[in-house]
C-alpha cells in the first residue's frame, strides 16, 4: 500500500530531470507514489522516469526587456499555476519538491498557495533564477554545493549533495583501470543534455593533431547536436579513429564508467556523476551561463584533485591536443585524478534528500531535521 503521493517538479533539461529521477527511485523504494510536473521538453526523458503520472504544466522564461513579452510570460505562468493547482487537488501530494528551471515556478507557487509543504533542490554552487524566486516561499532548500550559513536561505538549507540515478550507482562499482602502453584509450566527450557545438568543432580538430600512435589507441564516444552528428562522424572516419557519435546516449553512466578520460561541460549533475563514478575529467564550463554556475561547480571538483578546469576561451584545438595527449601518456596521473574524483562523490545524496523530503512532508522544520540526523 502506498504511503501517499509526492509531486516532483523539474525543468525540461537533463540537469534538472536526472536528480529528480534519482529521488523518485528512492521514494518509490520507500513506498511512496511519485508524480512529475514538467514542461513539454521533458517528454523525451519521460520514458525512463518512474512516475505514476507525468503532468505537462505550461510556464515561460522571464528574460525579455520588452514589457509586452514580460506580461505575456507572467500570464502564461499564471495559467501554469492554475493547471498545477488542479493537479495538486487531484494528486493530493504530501510535499512538492522542485528541482529548478522556470517550469517549476507554477507547481511550487501553487503548492505554497494551497499550504502544501514545499522543498527545492539546487544542484549548482550558485542558485538559479527560478530557485531564487522560490527560496523565500518554500519550507526547505536542499543543496548540491550550497552552504549552510546564517543567511535567510542558508538557515533552511541542507547540503545533501546531488542525487544520482541507480545506473550511476551501478556504474560506480566499476573500478578505474588505466590504459597502459598500446591498450585502447576510451575518451568520452559530451556537452550536457543539449550537446555542445564547441566540442563538435574543436575535438575532431584536436584529435587530428595527436600522434599517429595516440590516434591509433583512441576509442571516442561523443555526444553532439543532431545537426552536427554527420560531420563529426565524417571527421573521425577521415582520421581512421573509432568513434560513436549521437545526440543522446541512454546508457551514459555505463559509458562514463568505461571511459579513461571524460571531457565535458560542468553542469551540476555531470560533475556529481563524474565524482560518484570516479573518472578523471577535463571540464569546460559553459561560458555564457548567467550566474557562472558551471565554473563554480567545476572548481569544486578541481579543488578535490579530480578534474582540470579549462575556460573555453583558452582552448584552441592545439591546446586540447596537448592536454589530451599528455594525459593519454600519463596513466598514473589519470589514476590519481580518478581516485580524487571518487573521494569527492556523494553516493548517498538520494537517501539524504529523501530523508529531508519525508521530514518536510511530516511538517518538521529544517532545524528539527538537522538535530535528528546530525547533518
C-alpha positions in Angstrom: 0.0 0.0 0.0 1.3 3.4 -0.9 2.4 5.8 1.9 0.9 8.7 -0.2 1.8 10.8 -3.1 4.8 13.1 -3.7 4.9 15.6 -6.6 8.3 16.4 -8.2 8.6 19.4 -10.4 11.6 19.9 -12.8 12.7 21.9 -15.8 12.9 20.2 -19.1 16.7 19.6 -19.4 18.6 16.6 -18.1 20.4 18.7 -15.5 17.0 19.2 -13.7 15.4 15.9 -14.5 18.2 13.4 -13.7 18.4 14.3 -10.0 14.6 14.3 -9.8 14.6 10.8 -11.3 17.2 9.6 -8.7 14.9 10.9 -5.9 11.9 9.3 -7.5 13.6 5.9 -7.4 14.4 6.2 -3.7 11.0 7.5 -2.7 9.3 4.6 -4.6 11.6 2.2 -2.8 10.3 3.6 0.4 6.6 3.1 -0.6 5.6 6.5 -2.0 3.8 7.1 -5.2 5.6 9.7 -7.3 4.2 12.1 -9.9 6.2 14.5 -12.1 5.2 18.0 -13.2 7.3 19.3 -16.1 7.1 21.1 -19.4 6.8 19.6 -22.9 10.6 19.3 -23.2 10.6 16.6 -20.6 8.8 14.1 -22.9 12.0 12.7 -24.4 13.3 11.8 -21.0 10.0 10.7 -19.6 10.2 7.1 -20.9 12.8 6.4 -18.2 11.2 8.4 -15.4 9.5 6.2 -12.8 6.3 8.3 -12.3 2.8 7.1 -11.7 1.7 10.3 -13.7 3.5 12.9 -15.7 1.7 16.2 -15.9 2.6 18.8 -18.5 2.4 22.3 -17.0 2.8 25.5 -19.0 5.4 28.0 -18.0 7.6 30.7 -19.5 11.0 32.3 -19.2 11.1 35.8 -17.9 14.2 37.2 -19.7 12.9 39.8 -22.2 13.1 43.5 -21.6 10.0 44.0 -23.7 7.2 44.8 -21.3 4.6 43.1 -23.5 6.8 39.9 -23.6 7.2 40.0 -19.8 3.4 40.5 -19.4 2.8 37.5 -21.7 5.3 35.4 -19.7 3.6 36.2 -16.4 0.2 35.4 -17.9 1.5 32.1 -19.1 3.0 31.3 -15.7 -0.3 32.2 -14.1 -2.0 29.8 -16.4 0.5 27.2 -15.3 -0.2 27.9 -11.6 -3.9 27.2 -12.3 -3.0 24.0 -14.1 -0.7 22.9 -11.3 -3.2 23.8 -8.6 -5.7 21.4 -10.3 -3.1 18.7 -10.5 -2.3 19.1 -6.8 -6.0 18.9 -6.0 -6.2 15.6 -7.8 -2.9 14.0 -6.7 -3.0 15.4 -3.1 0.8 15.3 -2.6 2.2 15.3 0.9 5.0 17.5 -0.3 6.0 19.2 -3.6 9.7 19.1 -4.5 11.2 21.5 -7.1 14.5 20.9 -9.0 14.9 24.3 -10.7 14.1 25.7 -14.1 11.2 28.0 -14.9 8.8 25.1 -15.3 9.0 24.6 -11.5 7.5 28.0 -10.8 3.9 27.2 -11.3 3.8 23.9 -9.3 5.7 25.4 -6.4 3.7 28.6 -6.3 0.5 26.6 -6.5 1.7 24.4 -3.6 2.6 27.3 -1.3 -0.8 28.9 -2.1 -2.5 25.7 -1.1 -0.4 25.3 2.1 1.2 22.1 0.9 4.8 21.6 2.3 7.5 22.5 -0.2 11.1 21.9 -0.8 13.5 23.0 -3.6 16.8 21.3 -4.5 19.5 23.5 -6.1 22.1 21.4 -7.9 24.6 24.2 -8.6 27.1 26.0 -6.4 25.2 29.2 -7.4 21.4 29.3 -7.0 19.5 29.6 -10.3 16.9 32.3 -11.0 13.8 30.1 -10.6 15.0 28.8 -7.3 16.0 32.3 -6.1 12.4 33.4 -6.8 11.1 30.5 -4.7 13.6 30.4 -1.9 11.7 32.8 0.3 8.4 30.9 -0.1 9.4 27.2 0.4 9.9 25.3 3.7 13.4 24.0 3.0 16.2 24.1 0.5 18.4 21.2 -0.4 21.8 21.9 -2.0 24.3 20.1 -4.1 27.0 22.5 -3.2 25.2 25.3 -1.4 26.5 26.4 2.0 24.5 26.2 5.2 25.0 29.7 6.7 23.3 32.4 8.7 21.5 34.0 5.8 17.8 33.6 5.4 18.2 30.9 2.7 21.2 29.3 4.4 19.3 28.9 7.6 16.9 26.5 5.9 19.4 24.8 3.6 20.7 21.3 4.0 23.7 20.3 1.9 22.6 16.9 0.6 24.7 16.7 -2.5 23.2 15.9 -5.8 21.3 12.6 -6.1 22.4 10.4 -8.9 20.4 7.7 -10.7 20.6 4.0 -9.9 22.5 3.5 -13.2 25.2 5.8 -11.9 25.5 3.9 -8.6 25.8 0.7 -10.5 28.4 2.2 -12.8 30.3 3.4 -9.7 31.0 -0.2 -8.8 33.4 -0.4 -11.8 37.0 0.4 -10.6 39.1 2.7 -12.7 41.7 0.7 -14.8 44.2 2.9 -16.6 45.0 2.4 -20.2 48.7 1.4 -20.4 51.1 1.2 -23.3 49.3 0.4 -26.6 45.9 -0.5 -24.9 42.8 1.1 -26.2 42.0 4.5 -24.7 38.4 5.3 -24.3 37.7 9.1 -24.5 34.1 10.3 -23.6 33.1 13.8 -24.8 29.7 15.3 -24.1 28.1 18.7 -23.6 25.1 18.1 -21.5 21.6 17.3 -22.4 21.6 19.7 -25.4 25.0 18.9 -26.7 27.8 21.4 -27.3 28.8 22.7 -30.7 32.2 23.8 -29.4 33.2 20.2 -28.8 31.9 19.2 -32.3 34.2 21.8 -33.8 37.3 21.6 -31.6 37.7 17.9 -30.5 37.9 16.3 -34.0 40.4 19.1 -35.0 42.4 18.3 -31.8 42.4 14.6 -32.4 43.9 15.3 -35.9 46.9 16.8 -34.1 47.6 13.8 -31.9 50.5 11.5 -32.8 49.7 8.5 -35.0 50.3 6.2 -32.1 47.9 8.1 -29.9 45.2 8.3 -32.6 45.6 4.6 -33.1 44.7 3.9 -29.5 41.6 6.1 -29.3 38.0 4.9 -29.0 35.8 8.0 -28.9 32.2 8.3 -27.7 30.9 11.8 -28.4 27.6 13.4 -27.8 26.8 16.0 -30.5 23.8 18.1 -31.6 21.7 16.4 -34.2 22.8 18.9 -36.8 26.5 18.1 -36.1 26.4 14.3 -35.9 27.2 13.5 -39.5 30.1 16.0 -39.9 31.7 14.8 -36.6 31.4 11.2 -37.7 32.9 12.0 -41.1 35.8 13.9 -39.4 36.7 10.9 -37.3 36.3 8.5 -40.1 38.7 10.5 -42.2 41.3 10.2 -39.4 40.8 6.5 -39.1 39.6 6.9 -35.5 37.0 4.6 -33.9 34.1 6.9 -32.8 30.5 6.6 -31.8 28.6 9.9 -32.2 25.0 10.5 -31.2 22.7 13.3 -29.9 21.8 11.3 -26.8 23.0 8.1 -25.1 20.6 6.3 -22.8 23.5 4.4 -21.2 25.7 7.4 -20.4 26.6 6.2 -16.9 28.0 2.9 -18.3 29.9 4.8 -20.9 31.3 7.1 -18.3 32.4 4.1 -16.2 34.1 2.6 -19.3 36.0 5.9 -20.1 39.6 6.5 -19.3 39.1 10.3 -19.7 36.0 12.5 -19.8 35.7 15.9 -21.4 32.5 17.7 -20.7 30.7 20.8 -19.6 30.3 21.1 -15.8 26.6 21.2 -15.1 25.9 20.1 -11.5 24.6 16.6 -12.4 27.5 16.0 -14.7 30.1 16.9 -12.0 28.2 14.9 -9.4 28.1 11.8 -11.6 31.7 12.1 -12.7 32.6 12.2 -8.9 30.5 9.3 -7.8 31.7 7.1 -10.7 35.3 8.4 -10.1 36.7 9.3 -13.5 39.3 11.9 -14.4 37.9 14.9 -16.3 38.7 17.9 -18.4 35.9 20.3 -17.6 35.0 23.2 -19.9 32.4 25.4 -18.1 29.6 26.8 -20.4 30.9 30.3 -20.9 27.5 32.1 -21.3 25.9 30.9 -18.0 24.3 34.0 -16.4 25.5 33.1 -12.9 28.7 31.3 -13.8 27.3 28.3 -12.0 29.3 25.8 -14.2 32.6 27.4 -13.3 31.8 27.2 -9.6 30.7 23.5 -10.0 33.9 22.7 -11.9 36.0 24.5 -9.3 34.7 22.2 -6.5 35.8 19.0 -8.3 39.1 20.6 -9.3 39.8 21.6 -5.7 39.5 17.9 -4.8 42.0 17.0 -7.5 39.6 15.1 -9.7 39.5 17.4 -12.7 41.2 20.1 -14.6 39.2 23.2 -15.5 39.8 25.0 -18.7 37.8 28.0 -19.8 36.5 27.6 -23.4 38.3 30.8 -24.5 41.7 29.2 -23.7 41.0 26.0 -25.7 42.3 26.0 -29.2 42.4 22.7 -31.0 46.2 22.7 -30.4 45.7 23.2 -26.7 43.2 20.4 -26.5 45.5 18.1 -28.3 48.3 18.9 -25.9 46.1 18.3 -22.8 44.6 15.0 -24.1 47.9 13.8 -25.4 49.7 14.4 -22.2 47.1 12.6 -20.1 47.0 9.7 -22.5 50.7 9.2 -21.9 50.4 9.6 -18.1 48.2 6.8 -16.7 49.5 7.4 -13.1 48.1 10.9 -13.2 44.8 9.7 -14.6 44.6 7.1 -11.8 45.3 9.7 -9.2 42.6 12.0 -10.6 40.1 9.2 -10.7 40.7 8.4 -7.0 40.4 12.1 -6.1 37.2 12.4 -8.0 35.6 9.4 -6.3 36.6 10.7 -2.9 34.6 13.9 -3.6 31.5 12.0 -4.7 28.3 11.7 -2.5 26.7 8.4 -3.5 24.2 8.7 -0.6 22.7 12.0 -1.7 19.4 10.5 -2.8 19.0 8.9 0.6 19.6 12.1 2.4 17.4 14.1 0.1 14.6 11.5 0.5 15.1 11.8 4.3 14.6 15.6 4.1 11.7 15.2 1.8 9.9 12.9 4.2 10.7 15.3 7.1 9.2 18.3 5.3 6.2 16.2 4.3 5.6 15.5 8.0 5.9 19.2 8.7 9.2 19.1 10.5 11.4 22.2 10.3 14.9 22.2 8.9 16.4 22.7 12.4 14.5 19.7 13.7 15.7 17.6 10.8 19.3 18.7 11.4 19.1 17.8 15.1 17.6 14.4 14.4 20.1 13.5 11.6 23.1 15.4 12.9 23.6 16.9 9.5 
